[in-house]
Amino acid sequence: MLLLTRCSTLLNILRTFPQRNFHQNTVFLKSEDRKSMLASLPGKDEGTVGERSIDIDSLMKKKVQLFPDANTPTTLFNGVPFNEIPICNIRVTPNNTVITICDAKGTPQFIRSCGIEGFKNTRKGTNIAAQATAISICSKAIERGYKTVRVTIRGLGPGRMSAIKGLEMAGMNIISITDTTHVSWNPPRPRKQRKL
């Protein structure tokens, strides 16, 4: 009983105080508008806008030779056997992209990297730097008479697709793309979990 009387007196005291209104910001009230605004924003550009996707199944039905066989080294591409076509080696790391154009025997003719092109620090690892490097090395190779190349790409990084796209944009004819990225069957132990 005593508890009830105390509660009622407390309520009476609270009623005598002036009422305070809480102000709410309009940003929190319009959550639907924020969601629609975020949905209307364009997606993050990874440098692959305009990439063509190839439906491999439809090519297989056309009986196009996609995979190498025993006759591939002697197959003619623009009048040149496959094993005599120059090779473009692309070495991609998260911090840089190095592009080398070699002759058919493997002797390097041109070497360019994102650092040589003038990109510094973290910009060397971007896809734009890889594309610019590919365009510049390709223009020098075309001046020397290289028109058709085989591409060998190695490593993981943001410049993988952009470097190939840069070669294509500069007018180089790419007849094959080989991925020679090393796969470790016994990778190093992962880092211990971070303690917060």
MOCORRA-V501755 format. One line per field, one symbol per residue. ss: DSSP state (H for helix, E for strand, C for the rest). phi: phi as a letter, one per 40 degrees, with the letter a starting at -180 (. if undefined). psi: psi as a letter, one per 20 degrees, with the letter a starting at -180 (. if undefined). Layout:
ss: ???
phi: ???
psi: ???
This chain:
ss: CHHHHHHHHHHHHHHHCCCCCCCCCHHHHCHHHHHHHHHHCCCCCCCCCCCCCCCHHHHHHCCCCCCCCCCHHHCEECCEEHHHCEEEEEEECCCCEEEEEECCCCCEEEEEECCCCCCCHHHHHCHHHHHHHHHHHHHHHHHHCCCEEEEEEECCCCCHHHHHHHHHHCCCEEEEEEECCCCCCCCCCCCCCCCC
phi: .ccccccccccccccccccbcccbcccccbcccccccccccccccbgbcgccbbccccccccgcccbcbcccccccbfgbcdcbccbbcbbbbcbabbbbbbccchccbbbbbcccchcbfccccccccccccccccccccccchcbbbbbbbahbiccccccccccccchcccbabbbbccbccbcccccccccb
psi: ghgghgghhhhhghhhqqppppppqihhhmhhhgghghhiqqrpojjjpjqpppohghhhhikpohqqahighippokjpqhijpqpopoopriirppppprahijppgppqrhhhijpqciihjrhhggghghgghhhhhhhijphpqppopprprijfhhghhgghhijpophqppokppopimrqpqqqqpp.
